[in-house]
Amino acid sequence: SETVHFEGKDVYLNSRTYLFGRDGGDSMEVQAGTHRYEFACQLPPFIPASFEANLGHIRYNVEACLDVPWGFDKEFKLQFTVVRNDDLNLFPQLKVPCKGEEIRKFCCMFCQSEPLIMTASIPFSGYARGQIIKIYIDYVNKSDVEIERTKINLNRVMAYTR
């Protein structure tokens, strides 16, 4: 009956590296030409994976800024993706199989048909990215209605918690 809006921002990683020069230091001149600078930043072990949805996102990017004295700074931004490869064996509740059943009876005026029973099951309730999900469908059709097709949807359910 009422709509409540939430807004928030969490910073999971904020690291600054000076490739040359230092914060508040004297200006340094960079000679014309191509220069390559290598740097590294270790991601925290439990950083959340990148995520995009209608109601929120988790994004990571690298920003580079070339400080030009007496001119406009040159800024560059590059987005990257964090993929988590969690060991699902650490979560025994994800090894439990899932099963659902749907029973339908068809009507024609005052009579009702025998039931059509459809059972769908998957061997686990948790899967890793790239893993094949085997879906088992069983029909018990006691009605006289012919089944024309079966459609299976894979839905992603998201819960926003803090």
Secondary structure, 3 states (H helix, E strand, C coil): CCCCCCCCCCCCCCCCCCCCCCCCCCCCCCCCCCCCCCCCCCCCCCCCCCEEECCEEECEEEEEEECCCCCCCEEEEEEECCCCCCCHHHCHHHHCCEEEEEEECCEECCEECCCEEEEEEECCCCCCCCCCCCCEEEEEECCCCCCCCCCCCCCCCCCCCC
